[in-house]
Amino acid sequence: MHSEKENLDLEIISYHGWGFDSSFWKDWEAILPHNVLFKTADRGYFLDEKHPEFSGISKHKALFLHSYGLHWCPEEQIEQATCIVIFNGFRDFHPEHNPERKKSQKVLERMTAEFEKNPRKVLKSFWENAFHPDKRKHIPRGKLDGELLLADLKKLSTSSFDLIHFRRGKPIISLDGGSDKILTHNQGKKFTEITEGNAVYHFIKEAGHGLPVTHYKDCWSFINAMIPIFQHNGNYRRKRHQQSSP
């Protein structure tokens, strides 16, 4: 186990997308090396809000950002990170051009209206689509914060990520799933086209919106091969506790 006094090779903070909680990343526990401190943020959709920070003792700092997680991750952490990995990311939720844009807007409007009536029914349908085509599901349990879920669902129509944050030359990896049933189009390549640093885009055809859950081993294998700070001599055994706050 790591303590805050130890020197760390790598520290990762992960941010889940809309409709999930920090358990979204639980399978990563088994594959990340022992000299990595892995922290999971939680938006609080299921009443377990967590906002971890970088400790300041790690050699490298990375962010794992899934979908809407890119939008609620604090800007200061994006600036602090030495590497950013984006899963199923989007600058704007809706497609840029019509008629795809209008279609996407109507779908989200219907989803929002239905959520106001029956939030758990909408979440169940969302989870099924998110993890398509995989049958396994990581579904949060317990009570939910319906107001926060609804507020963020509405923000999807207006939230736009400022790409200026990625013009700093830091390494970026962007991964998309080819069978995404949540996003009507893949946007991940945009994040690697504007950076001056080492950037790479990877497309997993058979994966869906829950890419970091259904294909976490494939994701880690690709990430580990692309950026040197993730290479740890093939040691994939996990010997530390999950830390959610500094």
C-alpha positions, 0 to 999 in steps of 0.5 A, a space after each residue: 500500500 502507498 502512503 502520501 509520504 511515499 514517492 510515486 511513479 504515477 498517480 491517476 485520477 479517474 472521472 466517470 460519465 453521466 449515470 455512473 459512480 466511482 465503481 465504474 473503474 473497479 476492474 482497473 484495480 486488478 491490472 494497474 501496477 503496484 507503483 501507481 496510485 489510483 484515485 476515483 472521483 465520484 460526481 455524487 449521483 448515488 450519494 457518494 460524492 468524492 473529489 480527490 486531488 493530486 498529492 504532489 508527490 508523484 513523478 507523473 500525474 494522469 487523468 482518466 476521463 470517461 464521456 461527461 467526466 471530461 466536462 466535470 473534471 476540474 480545469 486545474 487538474 487538467 492543467 496539472 496532469 502530465 498525461 490525459 486519457 479520454 474514453 468515449 469523449 466529446 467536445 459537444 454532445 450533439 453532432 455539429 451538423 444537421 440533420 444528425 444534430 436535430 435528431 440527437 437533440 430530440 432523443 435527449 429531450 425525450 430522455 430528459 422528459 422521461 427521466 423527470 417521470 421515471 428516473 430509474 427506468 431511464 437509468 436502466 435503459 441507459 446502462 443497457 445501451 452504454 454497455 452494449 454489446 457486452 452483457 455485463 453491467 456495472 450498475 450503481 446501487 442504492 439511492 440516487 440524487 435525481 436532481 443532480 442527474 437531471 441537471 447534468 442530463 440537461 447540461 449535455 445539450 449546452 456543455 462544450 469543452 474548450 479545446 484550448 486546454 489541450 494545446 499545451 503539448 502534453 501527451 493525450 490518448 483518446 479511445 472510442 468504441 465503434 458500437 457506441 449507442 449513446 453518442 451518435 457519432 465518435 468525437 475522440 479524434 478531435 482531441 488528438 488533432 489540436 495538441 502540439 504534443 504526443 497524441 494518439 487516437 484508437 478505435 475499438 470497433 466492437 466496443 460501446 460507450 462503456 469502453 473502460 468497463 467492457 474492454 478495460 484490458 484492451 484499453 490498458 494494453 494500448 495505453 501502456 504501449 503508447 506512452 512511456 510513463 505507463 510502462 512498468 516492466 510488465 508488472 500488472 499485479 495490484 498491491 495497493 489500496 484504492 485511494 479516493 482522497 489525498 
